[in-house]
Amino acid sequence: MSTFKDWFTEDEDDIFMGSPKSKFFDVSREASQDIVEEEWDKVIEKLAVLEMMVQREKGTDFDINKMVEEFKWDNEKEVNSMKKGLYVEFTGEIICRLDS
């Protein structure tokens, strides 16, 4: 159950009456499981490609998880902004597929 405090602490860029993250999960729960699974598969594939690109550049012994954590720590504001954008993008992908 939502309270005023919940509403007040939601995302400041709120255009959907909730944060991009909360809207993504709302849409994910309502959409077809097949659509959501296919979209998640695309996300995992993209992550796999990005990790492979970094490994080819830095070598297979390179600790990518450490690099990610350090980058996240040093660029927290930009990372959070990018996450919001990706949640909106992925939500849009699922919504666009609902009619098909």
N, C-alpha and C positions, 0 to 999 in steps of 0.2 A: 504494500500500500504506500503510495507516494505521500510525502508530507511537504510542507512548505520548505523545510530545510533541504530535502532532496532536490526540489526544484531549484532552489537558490544556489546549490552547489554544483548543478549541472554545468556543462560546458558553456563558456562565455560566448562562443561563436554559434550558439544554439539557434538553428532555424527550423528544427523538426520537433521541438519540445523534448529534447533529450540530446545527449552527446552523440557524436558520430558512432562511437563504440556501442552505446546502448541501442541506437537505431539499427545498427548492423545485426546485433543479436536478436532484436525484435523481428526483423525481416527474415533472418535465418530460421527462426522458430516457426514462422508462418509459411515459408516457402517449401516446395517439394524437397524431400530429402535428397533425391537424385540431383536436382539442380545445385543444391548447397554442396554436395559431395564433389560434383564436377568443378565447381568454382574453387573449392579448397584444393583440389588436385592441381589446378592452374597455379595457385599460390605456392604450393610445395614445389612444383616444377620450376617456377621462377626462382625460388630460393636455391634450389639445387643448381641451377645454371649460374647464379651469382656466386655461390660457394666454389663451384668448379673454376670459374673465371679467376677468383682470388687465389685459389690453390695453384693454378697454372702460372700466375704472375709471381707468387711468393714462394712456391714450393709446397710439397705435400706435408712437410714437417711443421709448417706454419700453423700456429694456434689461432684459428679464425674466431673461436669463441672469445678468447682474450681480446682480440682486436675489436670485436663488436662491443664488448663491455666497456673498453677504454673509450671508443668513439662515442658510445651512448653517454658516458659520464661527461666527456668533454663538450658534447653538443646536445645536451638534454632538451633545450627549448626547441631547437630545429627538428630533433627526432620526434618529439611529441607532436609538432605541427605536421610532420610527414605522416605519422601514424593516423592522425585525424583525416588527412586527405586520402589515405589508402582505405580507411574504413568507409568513407563516402564512396570511393571508386568501387570497392567490392560490393557495397550495398546496391549501388546502381547496376552493377553487372547482374546481380540476382534479380532485382526488380525488372530489368529489361527482359529477362528470360521467363518471367511469370506468364506472359501472354502466349509464349510459344508452346 
